[in-house]
């Protein structure tokens, strides 16, 4: 027979006398289906790995872990910069916490068209939302990792034929300025993908036929870029976007002729 819970001991709410407040207490590695906004299709279904936590005052022994999943289920229909502030506020209320945090990592799929044959296929991008609320102050960060091609300018300059190129990742984290309602201004995942690709030597594609391979190879050769160049060009584009209040970039090249990788990193705040 189902039990309402009345009369059962609430050990989590009992007092703790060790005098140690905990920065974060919660649940992690929770797989959950979510719906995110899609610029072309309006919405997209995907599966996320979720971490949710709250700050625990020194006087409480523990927190109620089941309430995290209850709140997550309440908001499963949409995960965006517009809904996360409400979710975090609900976490604060349900767990009687001053601080609340959620991290959501998920694959996001875009239809990509080959540059010559126009063959279509889906390509996945690693994305994330990180939301924090401390009292009335809230913060939201959108993260996207964009795979790209880079061709070494030095190799091209010193070689009689050809130049070495490699695949790399443009890791982007952005925080947007608030709109008139106080919510973060919308920045699309697709926009960050496009910025990263034009900052690199050439985009990557999930499906290429021989004419497409020729096109991409020549495009990269005509647009050589060090990892530093990609980082700086991407930073310039983000700084020029009036919606961006803060960003962190980490660009890494998986070197093709070295036994190590190369990376560049920069953080900026308006």
N, C-alpha and C positions, 0 to 999 in steps of 0.2 A: 504494500500500500504506500502511496506517495506520502512524503512527510513535508510539512510546511516549513520546518526548521524552528518552530516555536519551542522554547524550552531547552534547545541544544546550546551548549557552551560556545561562546564567541571568543575563542582564544586569541585571535588576531587583534581584537580590540582591548585585550588586557594590558596592564601597565608594564613598561620596561624601565628598570632603574639603573641601567648602565650608562645613561647620559650620552649616547652616541646617535646622532641623527644620520640617516642614510640618504645620500644624494639621489639615488634612483633604486626603486624596487618595482618589479613587474614581471612580464612574461615576454619571451623571445622565441624566435624560430617558429612562429605560428603561421602556417600556410592557410591562405584565405582567398576565395574568389572576390574580385573587386571590379568595379566599373570606373574607367577613367575617361576624361574628355578627349575626343579625337577631332582634330580640326576639319577633316574631310568627312568623316562618317558620324560626327556628333559624339558618339560614345564608342568605347572598345572594352570588351571583356578580357580580363587577364587574371593571372594568379599571383598573389603577392606573398612575400615573406615579411611578417609584421613583428615589430617589437614595441611594446607599450609599457610605460612606467610612470611612477609618481615619486615625489620626494616624501620620505617617511620621517615625521618628527620624532625626536628622541624619546618621547613618553609612550609611543605605541610599540607593541611587540611585533606586529606584522600588518600587512595589508590584505584585502580581500581579493585574491587572484581571479576568482570567477567573474568579478564585476568587469574586468578588462574585456573578457570575451563577450559579455552582455552588451557593453557599449559598442564594441566592434560590430556586432551583429546589427545593432540599431542603425549604423551608418554604412552598411556594406554596399548600398546601391550606388554610391558615388564617392570617390576619393579625389578631391581637388583642393586647391588653395582656398576655395570659398567654403568648403564644408569642414575642413580640418579645424579651424578655430572653434566651431561649435562642438566638434567631437572632443577637443581638448577641454573645453569648458564643462562638458558633461562628465569627463573623467575627474576633473577637480571636484565636482559636486558629488558624484557617486562614491568617490574614495576619500572625500573630505580632505583634499590635499591642496596645498598652495601652488605646487609645481606639477606639471604634467608634460609628458613627452611621447611622441609616436614616431617611429621610423618605418617606412613602407618601401620595400624594394621589389621591383617587378619588371618583367620583360614587356616592351612595347613594340608593336609590329607596324611597319610602314610598307606600303606597296611601292616598290622601286622599279623604274623603267630603264632598261639598258639604253645607252646613248645612241646607238646606231640602229640595231634591229628592233628596238622598242619592245623586247621581250619583258614580261612582267613577272615578278616574284616577290615574296615577302622577305623583309629583312628585320631582324630583331635588334633592339637597343636596350641596354641596361639603364633603368631609370629609378629614381627614388624621390620620395617626399619625406622631409623631416619637419615636424611641427613641434613647437615648444610654447608653453604658456606658464608664466610666472606671475601670479596675481592677475592683474588686468593686462599685462604686457604679453603680446604674442609674437611669434616669429615663424616664418615658413620658408623653407629652402627647397627648391626644385633641383634635382640632379640628373644629368644625362651623360652617358659615356658614348661617344661617337667614334667608330672605327674609320680610319682614313688611310690614304697613301701619301707618303712623303718621299721626295727624291733629293739626294744630297747635292747642294750647290757646289761644294768643294770637289766632290767626285766628278761632277759634270765639267767643271772648269779645268781640271788637271788631266782628264782622260782624252785620248784621241778618239775613242769610240765608247759610246754608252755612258752610263752612270748607275751607281747602286741605289736601289730604292727599297723601301720596307713598309710594312703595315704599322700603324700606330693608333693610339687611343687619345682622343681629346676628352678629358674629364672635366665637366662643367658643373658648378654649383652656383645658383643665383638666388638672390632675395630681391623681390620687386618692391617698389614704393607702394604705399597704401592708396587706395582709391577714395572717392568721396565718402563712402560708407565705412572706411577704415579697414576694409579687407585688402589683401595683396592684389595688385594689378595683374591681370592675366598675361602670362607669357607661355606660348605654346611649346610643347616638346619639339614639334616640327621646325619651329623657328630656330631653336638652338642647334638642331641637326644641320640645317642649311647654313648657319653661320660657320660652324666647324668645317664643313666640307669646302666652302669657298676660301677658308683660311689655309687649307692644306694644299698639297700638290694635285690631288685628285680624289674624288669620292671612291668608296667601295660599293660594289653591287653584288646581290645574291646570285645573279644569273648573267653570264656573259658568253656570247658566241664569238667566233674569231674576229669579225669586223669590230665588235665592241672592245675586245681585248686590245686590238691595234689602236683604237681611239683612246682608251684609257692610258695605255703605255705612252703614247705621244703627248697626251695632255699633261701627264706627270713630268715628262721631260721638259716641256715648255714652261712649267711652273715649279722650279726647284725651291725647296724650303727646308731650312734647318728646323729642329724642334723649337728653337728660340723664335724663329720667324712665325711659326704657327701660333705659338703662345701670344706673341705680341700683336699679331693681326687679329686674333680672336679677342684679345683684351680691348683693342681699339674699337672693335664693333660693339662690344658690350658697353663700354663707356659712353659711346655715342647714342645708346638707346636710353631714352628718358625714363623708361619704366624700371630700369635696373638701379637698385640702391646699393647692392653689394654683390661681389662675385669672387669665387676662387676657381682657378684653372690649374690643372695639372696635365701636361701633355707628355706622353711617353712613346718613344719609337722603339719597336722591337728590331734591333739592328740586324742587318742581313750579312755584314762582313766582319762583325766584332762578336766577341764572346761576352757581351754585356749590352744593356739597353741604355738609351739616353733619355733624359727627361728635363723639363723646365716647368716652373711653377710660379704663380703670382696671385696675390690677393689684393682687392681694391674695394674701397668703400666711398660712397658719395659724401 
